[in-house]
Amino acid sequence: MARFTFNLPDIGEGIAEAEIVQWHVKPGDTVEEDARLADMMTDKATVEMESPVAGKVLEVAGEAGEIIAIGSMLVVIETEGEVPEDVKKENEAVAAHEDAGDQTSPPAVSEQEVAERIETETPDASDVEDAVEADGQDSDRPEPETAPTAPSPAKQEPNQQQRKVLASPVVRKRAHDLGVDLSDVRPAKDGRIRHSDLDAFISYGDAGGYSSAGPARADEDIKVIGLRRRIAENMAASKRNIPHFSYVEECDVTDLERMRADLNGARGDKPKLTLLPFLISSLCRTLPDYPMINARYDDDANVVTRHGAVHLGMATQTDTGLMVPVIRNAQAQNLWQLAREIRRLAEAARDGTAKKDELSGSTLTITSLGPLGGVATTPVINRPEVAIIGPNRIVERPMFVADGMGGERIEKRKLMNISISCDHRVVDGYDAASFVQAIKKLIETPALILTA
């Protein structure tokens, strides 16, 4: 038997560490060569790690969510035969680059911090009185004689009455959580309020709005790992580094929706057209006049790159979180090609088959929640891009329209707001507004979208 330590290999240029997203083995499992060991996430992609040898797993590096350095131990495998020489050399070369100082672990909680967290508070006089009343030990005890004092204006009669209500601490806490004044609850017997009295008060119409809106739920701690952690870091970096500003404009999409329905009615075996291909085509036709929108800003080098091609990021909701597959050279595709690519990339993102180069390199992003789009949105820029477009929900409203005879009439129209967020270091407000107005002109005159 031989003991083989498989070190985390170099899984990307410039990558120093990776996060354990999911284990597919555990100590004691038997694995074959090329069997899937774990999913590791870097800044660029999620990579599947496969076993270079067959054998029995003895140790694993850590739990999901932990970050380990390139070259450090990933798994220890007990093999029956000798490990191939090429595997040994490659593994040793990786281990030679390990920097032990880069390994991180969650900060330990000191005994003093634990003691501070569990330190109990000294009960006040009312708490002691409640506890004594709950035991029934002072019901008949005479009040001690005290010197008469002037009543404090801060003390009010309802509070004094509430302190004299007989109830156990558990009943008092429940009443407090429900917002119920125990002095309003009528006890069934012996003057002591019980849970059954509280239930009757809530259930039979005397509660006056005290009944709870729903059942109590226990707190739940969710570890932020994998894609969700990456999203959190990217969004925080975007808001921290980019001075956002947003602009919203209303567009009449009645004629566009009519044209879309006509095209879908004669589409044959072509993919169904949603609003998105029309909007993307409008963006691509407008961007040559507004190159500062289709750009990326390297704030470390202080360089803005204005891109000629439109590599459009398409924010897509998946079961694991928000992903942004990229439509390459969107400006070179027609409506049907865009519809087909939108569907293909969305499906790949949701089922986890999207390739690494399909999830990076966007120059501008569009984000849409469809029917959930709301009246207006202020989307967060996909750094290092400098703008993000957000179409919102289509609504029907009465509008004044020309009647063709020099007057106006009221007509039901379909309206949609378009939101844009921009990096104010690169894009001026006037340019963003002008850009959206140019898109609006195309959307409200949809025949222009189809012209060469």
N, C-alpha and C positions, 0 to 999 in steps of 0.2 A: 504494500500500500504506500502511496506517495501523497503528500499533502501539498496542494497547489493553491497559492494565493493569487487570485485574479484581480489585478489592479485596474482601476477605472482608466480606460485608454483615452488618448487625445481625440475628442469627438468633434472638433471644430477649430478652425484657425483663430487664435487669440482667446480661446476658452480656457479659463483657469479652474473653474469649478462647475458642478452640475447639481441639480436638486433631484432627490429620489421622489418620483411621482407615484409609482406603484411597484410593489414586488410581485413577481409571479412564482417565486419559490420561497421556501422557509427552511430553517435548519432541520435536517433529517430527510429532506426530499432527495430523490434520485433523479438526476438530469442526464439527458443525452447531449452529445456534442451538437452545438448550434441551437440548443433549446433556449427559449426566452427566459432571461433572468429577471430583468427589471426595465422599467421605463424611466429614463433620465431626461430632465428638461434643462436646457441651457438658455442663454439669452436669445438664441435664434430658432431653436426647434426642439421637439421632443424626439429622443433617439431610443430605439429598442436595443438593449444590451443582450448579447447572446453568449452562451457558454462556449469557450474554446475547447473544452474537454468534457468527457463524460465522467460521472462519478456521483458521490454523495455530498450534499451541501452540509458543511459543518458550521459556518458562521456567515452572517450577512452584515453589511456596514452600518445599518441604522434603520430608523423607521421612515415611512413616507413623510415628506416635508423637510427632512434634514438635507443639508448641503455638504457635499464632500469634494475634496480637491482632486484634480486630475492627477493620476499616479498613486492615489491612496487605495487601500484595500476595499474592494467591492464585495467579493465573496471568497470564502475559503472552501475548496472542494477536495475531497479525498478520492483519489483515482486508484484504479487497480493496477494499471501499467505505468510506464514512464511517460512523462509529458513530452510531446514532440519538441525538438530542439528549437525550431523556428518560433513556436509559441512561447517558449521560455525566454528567448532573446528579446522578442517584442515586448513581453510583459516586464522584463527587467529594465528595458530602455524607458518604458513609461514610468516605472517606479523611480528611476534616477532623476526625473524632473519634479518629483513631489516636493512641495515646500510645506513642511510640517506646520509652519507658523500661519498658513492660510486657512487651516481647518478651523471651523467655528462650531460652537455648540451653544445651546440656549443658556443664558445666565442662570446660575443656581440661586435658589432663594435661601437667604441666610436664616439661621434659627431666630435671630432678632426680629426679622421681617415676619416670620411665621407667628411669633409671639404677639407682635403688634396687631396682626390680622385677627387673631382669635381672642384678643383681650376683651373682656366683658365690661360693660358699663355699670357703674354703681346705680342701683335702682333708686328712684325717687320715692317720696312719701306716698304718692298715689298708687304706685306699683305695689308697695308693701301692703297698703290697705286693700287693694284688689285681691292679693293673694290670701290675706287673712279672711276676707269675706267669702272667698271660694271654699275655704275649709269649714265654713260655718262656725267659726270659733268666737266671733265677736258680735253676733246678731243681737244678743241681749246684754252686752256689756255696756254699762253707763258711760256716757261721755265724760271725760275728765274736766274738772272745773278750771276755767281759765279766766284771767282778768279780762273784763270787757274792753274791746278795742274798736276804734272807728272803722267801719267797713271801707275797704279800698275801692275807689271808683273803677279800677280795672277789673274787679271781680264782679261777675254778673250772675243772677239767680239761675239761669238755665245751666251754667257750668256746675254750680253747687248741687243742683238737683241730679245731674248726670252722675256725679261722684257717689251719690247715695244709692244708685241702682245696684242691686245685687246680681252679679253675673261672674262666671269664671273667667280667668284671663283668656282662655281659648275663645269663648263666646265674644268677649270684648274685642279681641283682635279681628275676628271674622266680621263683626259689626263695623269696625273701623275700616277694613278693606272694602266693605260694601258702601261705606259712607252713611251708615245708619246711626241715628241718634238713639241710643238705648232708652232714653227717657220717653221716646215715642212708642216703644214696644210694650204691649200688655202681657204680663206673665200669666200663665195658666193656673199656677198654684203657688202657695207659700211665699209669694213676692219675689222669687228668684227667676231670672230670665235664663232659659235654656235654649239649645239649638232648635228644638221643636217650636218654641215661641218665635224665634227669629224666622224660621221657615214659614210659619203661618203668616207673619207680618208681611213677608215678601210675596207669598203666593196668593193671598186672598184680597188683593186690591188696596191694602192699607199702606203699601210701600211708597206710593207717590213718586215713582221713578227710581226707587232704590234697587230694584232688581238688577242683577249683573247682566252685562251685555254678552257674556260668554263664559265658558268654563275656564278655570285657572289652568295655566300651562307652566311646566317646569322650564327653567332656564336651560339653554343648550349651548355648549361651546363647540364651535366649528373651526378646525384648524385650516388656516388659509395657506394652501399649498398649490403647486402645479400652475395650471393656466390661470386660476383665480388670483394667485399671488402675483403672477406676471402682469395681469391686467391692473391690479391695484398699484403696482410699482409704476407702470407706464402712465396711468392716469394721474397719479400724484406728481410724477416728473413733468408731465405736460402742464398741469395747472401751476406748478411751482416755478417753471422756467419761462412759460409763454404768457405774455400779457394778452389775454383773449378780449375780443369784442365781437358782438353778434349784431346781425341785421336781419330783419324779417320783412318780406313783401308778400302781398296777396295777389294771386293769379287766378284768372277765370279759365278753367280747363274744360268748359262745356263743349266747345268745338273739338278739342283734343280727344276727349272721351268719346265723342261721336265718331271721329275718324278711327280711333282705336277699335271700336266695336265693328266698324265696317271692315277693317283689315283682318280682324280675327274671324269674321264671318266667311272670309274667302281664303283662309290660311292653308287649307289642305293639310299636308303632313308637317307643316312648319310648326314651331313651338308657339304657344299662346303668348301674345304680347301683353305685358303689364305696363304700368305707367313708367317704370324704371328705364327701359330702353329709350323711350322718347326723351326723358330727362337727360340721360347720359349723352345722347346724340346732340341735344341742345348745348350741353356743357362743352362738348368737343368742338362744336362750331363756333362757340363764343371765346374759348380760351386763347386762340392766337392773338386776339386784340387785348388780352389781359394776362400776359405771361407771368406777372408776379403772383398769380393765384396758383398756377401749376408749378410749384417750386418746393424746394427743400432747403432748410436753413441749418447749416452746421455752425452752431453758436460757439463751439470750441475754436474753430478756425476762423470764425467771423466771415463765412462765405455763403452767399445765396446762389443756388444753382437753379436756373430757370429751365425747365425741361421742355423739349419740343414734342416728344411723344407723351400721350396721356396714359399712364399706367394707373388705372382707377381702382382704389381700394373699395371694397364693398362690405361694410360692416354686417356680419351675419351672426345671429344668435344660435348657439348650439347648447347641447345639454351640459357641457363643461364650462361654458362661458362665451364671451364675445370673441369672435375671430374675424380677421379681415383678409379674405382671399382677394387676389388682384387680377383684374381684367387687363391683360397686356395689350398695348396699342389699341385702346378702345376707339381712338379716332379713325382707325382704318376699317371698322366693322359697321355693317348696316344694322337696321333694327332687328331683323331676324337672327343675325349672327350674335348680336348682343344678348337677345333673349335666350338663345341656346347656351351661351357662355355663362350667363347669370345663373341659369338652372344647374349647369354642370358644376360650377364652383361652389354653389350653395350646398348641393348634395355632398360633394367631397368634404367640405368643412364639417358638415353635420355627422357624417359617418366615419370621420377620422382618416380618410384616404388622401387628403390634400397634401401635395408635395411641398417641400421646404421653399422652393422658388416660387410657388403659387401663393405663399403667405408672407412675402416680403417684397420690397422694392416699389411700393406705391408712391405716386407723386401727388395724388389728391384723393380724398376719401368721400364717399357718399354714404349716408346712414339713413335708413327709413324703417319706421315701425309699422308701416302699412295702416290698417284701420285703427291701430292704437296710437297713431302719430301725434294726437293732441292738436291743439290750436297753434302752438309755436314751441320750438325747442331751441336750446342753446348747447349744441353738441360740443364735446371736448376734442380738440385737435389731435390728430394722430401724429405725434412728434416723430421725425423732424419736419413733417409737412407744415405748411403755413395756412391751410384752410381746410374746412370740412363743410359739406353741403347736407342739409337735412330737409327733404320734402315732408310735409305734414299731412294730416288726414283731409280727405275731400269731404266737404259739407255742402248741402244745398240751402241756398238762401234767396229771398226775393231781391232783385236788383233792378235799378232803372236802366233800360236799354233804349237805343234809338228805335223809333217806330217806322223809319224810312220816309216820313212826311214832315220832317223838321221838328218833331216832338219826341216824347218819350213814353214808354209804357213799362209796367212792372212785369217782370218775367222771372221764373225760377231758374237759377243758374248754379252751376257746380263750381265751387271755389276751393282753392288750396293755397296755404301759405308755404313759402320757401324760406328756410332759415339758413344762414351762413355764419360760421364762426371763423375769425381770421386772427393771425398773429400780427399785432399792431406794430411790431418792429419792422415788418416787411411790407404789409398791406395797409394802405391808408383807407379810412372810412369811405371817402369819395369813390375810390376804385372799387371797393367791395359793393357799394350801392349801385354803381354803374354796371358792374358785371351782372348782378342779379336782375337789373332792369332789362339788360340785353337778353337774358334767358327768358324773362317774362314775355318779351315781344315774340320770341319764337314759339313759346308755349301757347300764347293766345292767338297766334296765326300759324297753326300747325302745318299748313302746306309748305311753309318755309323750311321746316325740318327735313322734308323729303326732296328739296331742291338740291342740285349738285353744287 
